[in-house]
Amino acid sequence: MNLRSVFIFVIGSGLSGAGPVLAWGPVAHQVVTAKAIDTLPGNLKDFYKNHRLEMPTLSLEPTFAEEGQDRRFAADRLLTFPFADLPRTEAAMKDRFGDGAVQAGRLPWLIEESYARLVEAVKSGDKARILTESDTLAGLVTDIHNPLAVTDNADGQKSDQHGLWVRFSTRLPEAAEKSLKLSPDAAHYLDDPKEYVFSMLRGTYVWVDNVLYQEELARRGKAGYTEIYYEALISRLSEVLRSRLSQAAGDVGSYWYTAWTAAGRPDLK
């Protein structure tokens, strides 16, 4: 989608003031999942390449999971960065923070649950289950690399930047799609997949202030969210976007590789 199409769509649909729908829009999810395949080694890479069109988000008629509050984790609602004392289990989180834990979202636990299901799917050898769960896990890992998905200021509502969620998470990837060249690291084995979730959380959160500040600069002196605004947004945030999605692709590949290893490295066809 080119920049003019993005501008027309935003004006026509009124989405500039909409609340959060997807942690990332379809373009970001598709780009990350496709690139994650390239991070894999040998036969595992061949398996995903040969069956990529059987994954829901990469199929000829792509489908995307309905997302909402659960697929976020507003860590700063509970503690201040670097969240050193954040409980590592959902039960402990609820014991400590009560309703606050529920309102923060479930993204870390959703990643843990999906990873466990993928390990079991790989052990079973059920190709459809493997591909579907791999796609689900990819979406969740991609979500946690969105700075707005890990803050209580997700839609810019606390900084007078209402509608930021859609502008940054969906419209920016659409506008920058053709120039969005990801460069993820090769997939590697994760010694502790559960703890790695919190490493991703911290690595994403450090970008929150940068996104808020650069978007505020892009808006200065402009009358509304016009094409000129999106040109400024691309100029200021495209490198942050590329960095976040590149890291996501590498981490998705690492979770897939680790699940396959935990399942005994079966020969997938």
C-alpha positions as CSV (number, residue, x, y, z in Angstrom):
1,M,0.0,0.0,0.0
2,N,1.5,3.4,-1.0
3,L,1.5,6.5,1.1
4,R,-1.4,8.1,-0.8
5,S,-3.5,5.0,-0.3
6,V,-2.8,5.0,3.4
7,F,-3.7,8.7,3.7
8,I,-7.0,8.2,1.8
9,F,-7.9,5.1,3.9
10,V,-7.3,6.9,7.2
11,I,-9.4,9.9,6.2
12,G,-12.2,7.7,4.8
13,S,-12.4,5.3,7.7
14,G,-11.8,7.7,10.6
15,L,-9.3,5.3,12.1
16,S,-7.0,8.0,13.2
17,G,-8.9,8.2,16.4
18,A,-9.7,4.5,16.8
19,G,-8.7,2.4,19.8
20,P,-6.3,-0.5,19.6
21,V,-7.3,-3.4,17.4
22,L,-4.2,-5.2,16.4
23,A,-0.8,-5.0,18.2
24,W,0.6,-4.7,14.7
25,G,-1.3,-4.5,11.4
26,P,-1.4,-7.3,8.8
27,V,1.6,-6.0,6.9
28,A,3.9,-6.2,9.9
29,H,2.7,-9.7,10.9
30,Q,3.2,-11.0,7.4
31,V,6.6,-9.4,6.9
32,V,7.9,-10.8,10.2
33,T,6.5,-14.3,9.8
34,A,7.9,-14.6,6.2
35,K,11.3,-13.3,7.2
36,A,11.5,-15.5,10.3
37,I,11.5,-18.5,8.0
38,D,14.8,-17.2,6.5
39,T,16.5,-17.3,9.9
40,L,16.1,-21.0,10.3
41,P,18.8,-23.7,9.6
42,G,18.8,-26.4,7.0
43,N,15.8,-28.8,6.8
44,L,13.8,-26.8,9.3
45,K,13.9,-23.9,7.0
46,D,12.9,-26.1,4.1
47,F,9.9,-27.3,6.0
48,Y,8.5,-23.9,6.6
49,K,9.4,-22.6,3.1
50,N,7.6,-25.6,1.5
51,H,4.5,-25.0,3.6
52,R,4.5,-21.3,4.1
53,L,1.2,-20.8,2.2
54,E,-0.4,-23.2,4.7
55,M,0.2,-20.8,7.5
56,P,-2.8,-18.6,8.2
57,T,-1.2,-15.2,7.8
58,L,0.8,-16.2,4.7
59,S,-1.9,-18.0,2.9
60,L,-3.4,-16.8,-0.4
61,E,-6.4,-15.7,1.6
62,P,-4.7,-14.6,4.9
63,T,-6.5,-14.6,8.2
64,F,-5.4,-12.9,11.4
65,A,-6.3,-13.6,15.0
66,E,-8.7,-11.2,16.6
67,E,-6.6,-9.2,19.1
68,G,-7.5,-7.2,22.2
69,Q,-6.5,-6.3,25.7
70,D,-5.1,-9.8,26.4
71,R,-2.5,-9.5,23.6
72,R,-0.8,-6.6,25.4
73,F,1.2,-6.2,28.6
74,A,1.2,-2.7,30.1
75,A,4.3,-3.4,32.3
76,D,4.5,0.2,33.4
77,R,1.1,0.0,34.9
78,L,2.6,-2.4,37.5
79,L,6.2,-1.4,38.0
80,T,8.8,1.0,36.7
81,F,11.4,0.1,34.1
82,P,13.5,-2.2,34.1
83,F,10.8,-4.2,35.9
84,A,13.3,-6.2,37.9
85,D,10.8,-7.4,40.5
86,L,8.2,-8.5,38.0
87,P,6.8,-11.9,39.0
88,R,7.5,-14.6,36.4
89,T,4.2,-16.5,36.7
90,E,0.7,-15.3,36.0
91,A,-0.5,-16.7,39.4
92,A,2.2,-14.7,41.2
93,M,1.4,-11.6,39.2
94,K,-2.2,-11.8,40.2
95,D,-1.3,-12.5,43.8
96,R,0.8,-9.3,43.9
97,F,-1.1,-6.9,41.7
98,G,-4.7,-8.2,41.8
99,D,-7.0,-6.6,39.2
100,G,-4.0,-4.5,38.0
101,A,-2.4,-7.7,36.6
102,V,-5.6,-8.6,34.7
103,Q,-5.9,-5.1,33.3
104,A,-2.2,-5.1,32.2
105,G,-2.8,-7.9,29.7
106,R,-1.7,-11.5,29.2
107,L,0.9,-11.3,26.4
108,P,3.8,-13.0,28.3
109,W,1.6,-15.9,29.3
110,L,0.1,-16.2,25.8
111,I,3.6,-16.6,24.4
112,E,4.4,-19.2,27.0
113,E,1.2,-21.2,26.3
114,S,1.7,-21.0,22.5
115,Y,5.3,-22.2,22.8
116,A,4.3,-25.2,24.9
117,R,1.6,-26.1,22.3
118,L,4.1,-25.8,19.5
119,V,6.5,-28.2,21.3
120,E,3.6,-30.7,21.6
121,A,2.6,-30.2,18.0
122,V,6.1,-30.9,16.7
123,K,6.3,-34.0,18.8
124,S,3.0,-35.2,17.3
125,G,4.2,-34.7,13.8
126,D,0.9,-33.1,12.8
127,K,1.8,-30.7,10.0
128,A,-1.4,-28.6,10.2
129,R,-1.0,-28.2,14.0
130,I,2.7,-27.3,13.7
131,L,2.0,-24.6,11.0
132,T,-1.0,-23.1,12.7
133,E,0.7,-22.9,16.1
134,S,3.9,-21.6,14.6
135,D,1.8,-18.8,13.0
136,T,0.1,-18.1,16.3
137,L,3.4,-17.9,18.2
138,A,4.9,-15.7,15.5
139,G,2.0,-13.3,15.9
140,L,2.4,-13.1,19.7
141,V,6.2,-12.7,19.6
142,T,5.8,-10.0,17.0
143,D,3.3,-8.3,19.3
144,I,5.7,-8.0,22.2
145,H,8.1,-6.1,19.9
146,N,5.6,-3.2,19.6
147,P,6.6,-0.5,22.1
148,L,2.9,0.5,22.4
149,A,1.9,-3.0,23.4
150,V,4.0,-2.9,26.6
151,T,2.9,0.5,28.0
152,D,-0.2,1.8,29.6
153,N,-0.1,4.7,27.2
154,A,-0.8,2.4,24.3
155,D,-3.0,4.8,22.3
156,G,-1.2,7.9,23.3
157,Q,-4.1,8.8,25.5
158,K,-1.9,10.0,28.3
159,S,0.3,12.2,26.2
160,D,-2.4,13.9,24.0
161,Q,-1.5,11.6,21.1
162,H,-4.9,9.9,20.7
163,G,-5.1,7.4,17.9
164,L,-1.3,6.7,18.0
165,W,-1.8,3.0,18.1
166,V,-3.3,2.7,14.6
167,R,-1.0,5.4,13.1
168,F,2.2,3.7,14.4
169,S,1.2,0.0,14.4
170,T,-0.8,-0.3,11.2
171,R,-0.5,2.8,9.0
172,L,3.2,3.3,9.3
173,P,4.1,-0.4,8.3
174,E,1.7,0.0,5.4
175,A,3.2,3.2,4.2
176,A,6.8,2.0,4.6
177,E,6.2,-1.6,3.3
178,K,8.2,-1.3,0.0
179,S,11.3,0.1,1.8
180,L,11.0,-2.2,4.8
181,K,14.0,-4.4,4.5
182,L,14.4,-6.5,7.6
183,S,17.8,-7.9,8.8
184,P,17.2,-10.4,11.6
185,D,19.9,-12.4,13.2
186,A,19.9,-16.2,12.6
187,A,17.6,-18.2,14.8
188,H,19.4,-19.6,17.9
189,Y,18.5,-21.9,20.7
190,L,16.9,-20.2,23.7
191,D,18.2,-21.7,27.0
192,D,15.1,-20.4,28.9
193,P,12.2,-19.6,26.6
194,K,10.1,-18.4,29.6
195,E,12.7,-16.0,30.9
196,Y,13.4,-14.8,27.3
197,V,9.8,-13.4,27.2
198,F,10.8,-10.8,29.8
199,S,14.0,-10.0,28.0
200,M,12.0,-9.2,24.9
201,L,9.7,-7.1,27.1
202,R,12.5,-5.0,28.4
203,G,14.2,-4.7,25.0
204,T,10.9,-3.3,23.6
205,Y,10.0,-1.0,26.4
206,V,13.2,1.1,26.0
207,W,11.7,2.4,22.7
208,V,8.4,3.7,24.2
209,D,9.6,7.3,24.8
210,N,11.4,7.4,21.5
211,V,8.2,6.5,19.6
212,L,6.1,9.1,21.6
213,Y,8.7,11.8,21.1
214,Q,9.3,11.2,17.4
215,E,5.5,11.1,16.6
216,E,5.0,14.3,18.5
217,L,7.7,15.9,16.3
218,A,6.0,14.6,13.2
219,R,2.7,16.2,14.1
220,R,4.2,19.7,14.9
221,G,2.9,22.4,12.6
222,K,0.5,20.1,10.7
223,A,-3.2,20.4,10.4
224,G,-4.3,16.9,11.0
225,Y,-3.0,13.5,9.9
226,T,-2.4,14.3,6.3
227,E,-0.1,12.8,3.7
228,I,2.5,15.3,4.9
229,Y,2.2,14.0,8.4
230,Y,2.8,10.4,7.3
231,E,5.8,11.5,5.3
232,A,7.3,13.0,8.4
233,L,6.3,9.9,10.4
234,I,8.2,7.6,8.0
235,S,11.2,9.9,8.1
236,R,11.3,9.8,11.9
237,L,10.2,6.3,12.8
238,S,10.9,4.0,9.8
239,E,14.3,2.9,11.3
240,V,12.7,2.2,14.7
241,L,10.0,0.1,12.8
242,R,12.7,-1.8,10.9
243,S,14.7,-2.5,14.0
244,R,11.7,-3.7,16.0
245,L,10.4,-6.0,13.2
246,S,13.9,-7.3,12.4
247,Q,14.3,-8.3,16.1
248,A,10.9,-9.8,16.1
249,A,11.7,-12.0,13.0
250,G,14.9,-13.3,14.7
251,D,13.1,-14.0,17.9
252,V,10.2,-15.8,16.1
253,G,12.8,-18.0,14.3
254,S,14.5,-18.7,17.6
255,Y,11.2,-19.8,19.3
256,W,10.4,-22.1,16.4
257,Y,13.9,-23.6,16.4
258,T,13.9,-24.0,20.2
259,A,10.5,-25.7,20.1
260,W,11.7,-28.1,17.4
261,T,14.8,-28.8,19.5
262,A,12.8,-29.4,22.6
263,A,10.6,-31.8,20.7
264,G,13.7,-33.9,19.8
265,R,14.5,-32.5,16.4
266,P,12.2,-34.7,14.3
267,D,12.5,-34.8,10.6
268,L,9.6,-32.6,9.4
269,K,8.2,-33.0,5.9
